[in-house]
Amino acid sequence: MNDRETRRVLTTEDLTYLAQRARALEPYALGIWERDRLWAVVLAAQMEARTRAEREAVAEARGALQILDAIERHFVRREE
């Protein structure tokens, strides 16, 4: 078996589930995995953040999105 055959494969639905379960993303949840829209919402919140607590919350959301991006890159099945 090669690496591609043994590696776990996820779907977009799996990413949606993970995004919904991420507490840091709760204020920005869109219901489905829409990477670009979710990043846009979080970055807009970053620009509007005024307090330290708001900036920290947005930083946690950015971190969660970075993790989901890495999962998507490495584990999501692409229809070819």
Backbone hydrogen bonds in HBPLUS format (Angstrom, degrees):
<---DONOR---> <-ACCEPTOR-->    atom                        ^
c    i                          cat <-CA-CA->   ^        H-A-AA   ^      H-
h    n   atom  resd res      DA  || num        DHA   H-A  angle D-A-AA Bond
n    s   type  num  typ     dist DA aas  dist angle  dist       angle   num
A0005-GLU N   A0002-ASN O   3.11 MM   3  5.49 130.1  2.37 106.4 118.6     1
A0006-THR N   A0002-ASN O   3.31 MM   4  6.64 141.9  2.47 148.0 158.5     2
A0007-ARG N   A0003-ASP O   3.05 MM   4  6.01 133.9  2.27 149.2 159.5     3
A0010-LEU N   A0075-PHE O   2.59 MM  65  5.57 161.7  1.62 151.5 153.4     4
A0077-ARG N   A0010-LEU O   2.80 MM  67  5.85 166.5  1.82 164.7 159.9     5
A0014-ASP N   A0011-THR O   3.08 MM   3  5.15 123.5  2.41  95.5 109.3     6
A0015-LEU N   A0011-THR O   3.22 MM   4  6.68 151.9  2.31 144.8 151.7     7
A0016-THR N   A0012-THR O   2.94 MM   4  6.26 152.4  2.02 147.8 155.8     8
A0017-TYR N   A0013-GLU O   2.99 MM   4  6.28 157.7  2.04 146.8 152.0     9
A0018-LEU N   A0014-ASP O   2.96 MM   4  6.28 161.8  1.99 150.9 155.4    10
A0019-ALA N   A0015-LEU O   2.88 MM   4  6.05 162.1  1.91 152.3 157.0    11
A0020-GLN N   A0016-THR O   2.95 MM   4  6.14 153.3  2.03 148.3 155.6    12
A0021-ARG N   A0017-TYR O   3.04 MM   4  6.25 141.0  2.20 145.1 155.5    13
A0022-ALA N   A0018-LEU O   3.11 MM   4  6.26 123.9  2.44 141.2 154.5    14
A0025-LEU N   A0022-ALA O   2.98 MM   3  5.49 147.7  2.08 112.0 121.6    15
A0026-GLU N   A0023-ARG O   3.17 MM   3  5.23 160.4  2.21 105.3 111.3    16
A0028-TYR N   A0025-LEU O   2.88 MM   3  5.31 145.9  1.99 116.2 127.1    17
A0029-ALA N   A0026-GLU O   3.42 MM   3  5.24 170.1  2.43 104.9 107.8    18
A0038-LEU N   A0034-GLU O   2.91 MM   4  6.04 165.6  1.94 166.3 171.2    19
A0039-TRP N   A0035-ARG O   2.95 MM   4  6.17 162.8  1.98 155.6 160.0    20
A0040-ALA N   A0036-ASP O   2.99 MM   4  6.17 155.8  2.05 143.5 150.5    21
A0041-VAL N   A0037-ARG O   2.95 MM   4  6.21 155.9  2.01 149.9 155.6    22
A0042-VAL N   A0038-LEU O   3.01 MM   4  6.24 164.5  2.04 151.6 155.7    23
A0043-LEU N   A0039-TRP O   2.86 MM   4  6.00 164.2  1.89 154.2 158.8    24
A0044-ALA N   A0040-ALA O   2.94 MM   4  6.03 149.7  2.04 141.6 150.0    25
A0045-ALA N   A0041-VAL O   3.00 MM   4  6.23 153.3  2.07 143.8 151.1    26
A0046-GLN N   A0042-VAL O   2.95 MM   4  6.25 143.4  2.08 141.6 152.1    27
A0047-MET N   A0043-LEU O   3.09 MM   4  6.38 151.3  2.17 142.8 149.2    28
A0048-GLU N   A0044-ALA O   3.10 MM   4  6.38 137.9  2.29 141.1 152.6    29
A0049-ALA N   A0045-ALA O   2.92 MM   4  5.95 119.0  2.30 140.6 155.1    30
A0049-ALA N   A0046-GLN O   3.35 MM   3  5.16 147.4  2.46  93.9 103.0    31
A0055-ARG N   A0051-THR O   3.01 MM   4  6.31 160.5  2.05 150.2 155.6    32
A0056-GLU N   A0052-ARG O   2.87 MM   4  6.11 155.5  1.93 151.9 158.8    33
A0057-ALA N   A0053-ALA O   2.96 MM   4  6.15 155.7  2.02 145.3 151.8    34
A0058-VAL N   A0054-GLU O   3.02 MM   4  6.24 157.6  2.07 148.4 154.1    35
A0059-ALA N   A0055-ARG O   2.94 MM   4  6.13 151.0  2.03 141.7 150.2    36
A0060-GLU N   A0056-GLU O   3.00 MM   4  6.28 152.1  2.08 147.4 153.9    37
A0061-ALA N   A0057-ALA O   3.05 MM   4  6.35 153.3  2.13 143.0 150.4    38
A0062-ARG N   A0058-VAL O   2.83 MM   4  6.14 157.3  1.89 152.9 158.9    39
A0063-GLY N   A0059-ALA O   3.00 MM   4  6.22 156.5  2.06 144.5 150.8    40
A0064-ALA N   A0060-GLU O   2.95 MM   4  6.24 155.6  2.01 147.7 154.2    41
A0065-LEU N   A0061-ALA O   2.93 MM   4  6.22 155.5  1.99 148.9 155.6    42
A0066-GLN N   A0062-ARG O   2.90 MM   4  6.17 151.1  1.98 148.5 156.7    43
A0067-ILE N   A0063-GLY O   3.05 MM   4  6.33 153.4  2.12 147.4 154.0    44
A0068-LEU N   A0064-ALA O   2.96 MM   4  6.27 161.3  2.00 149.1 154.2    45
A0069-ASP N   A0065-LEU O   2.80 MM   4  6.00 151.4  1.88 147.4 155.6    46
A0070-ALA N   A0066-GLN O   3.04 MM   4  6.28 154.8  2.10 143.0 149.0    47
A0071-ILE N   A0067-ILE O   2.94 MM   4  6.25 159.5  1.98 152.2 158.1    48
A0072-GLU N   A0068-LEU O   2.85 MM   4  6.03 159.7  1.89 146.9 152.8    49
A0073-ARG N   A0069-ASP O   2.90 MM   4  6.16 161.1  1.94 150.2 154.9    50
A0074-HIS N   A0070-ALA O   3.05 MM   4  6.20 156.9  2.11 150.2 155.5    51
A0075-PHE N   A0071-ILE O   2.80 MM   4  5.53 154.0  1.86 154.5 159.7    52
A0076-VAL N   A0072-GLU O   3.39 MM   4  5.01 155.7  2.46 122.1 124.9    53
